[in-house]
Amino acid sequence: MKRVRQALAEAGIETEILELGTARTAREAADGVGCHVDQIAKSIIFAGVESGEALLFLTAGGNRVDDARASAVAGEPLAKADAALIRAQTGFAIGGVAPVGHLNPIRAWIDPRLLAFDRIWAAAGTPHHVFGLDPRDLPRISSAQPADFVQ
């Protein structure tokens, strides 16, 4: 959470990190902050089959990533990322992967649905913490490119 707080501060994002009972799912996070489930930015990590890298797809909480579309966007076949790869590349555990504050650079894409809201919420580095921000800031601070990769 300290890395997330620092990354947000360095990007000029002033926000409060909220502690929720649990935010392991988009529904739990949405219920915790009192917003629509699509206002939750889920961090979905895949492993690039050819590159071996972790790849980040930020999607609206009610959407599901389409494997074929995500592979096309990434330019390589994708596989499920295991906990060790996710931890090594991002520094976060599954369920708390933030869109910022990663240990290593990560290629990332954002679901345009997230950009339709005035405010969205994302994991703050733990399964129990989230932060809110203007969705227009998310591509800038995460280097995520808008792309169509959902079902």
Secondary structure, DSSP 8 states (H G I E B T S, - for coil): -HHHHHHHHHTT----EEE-S--SSHHHHHHHHT--GGGEEEEEEEEETTT--EEEEEEETT--B-HHHHHHHHTS-EEE--HHHHHHHHS--TT---SS--SS--EEEE-GGGGGSS-EEEE-SSTTEEEEE-GGGHHHHH--EE---B-
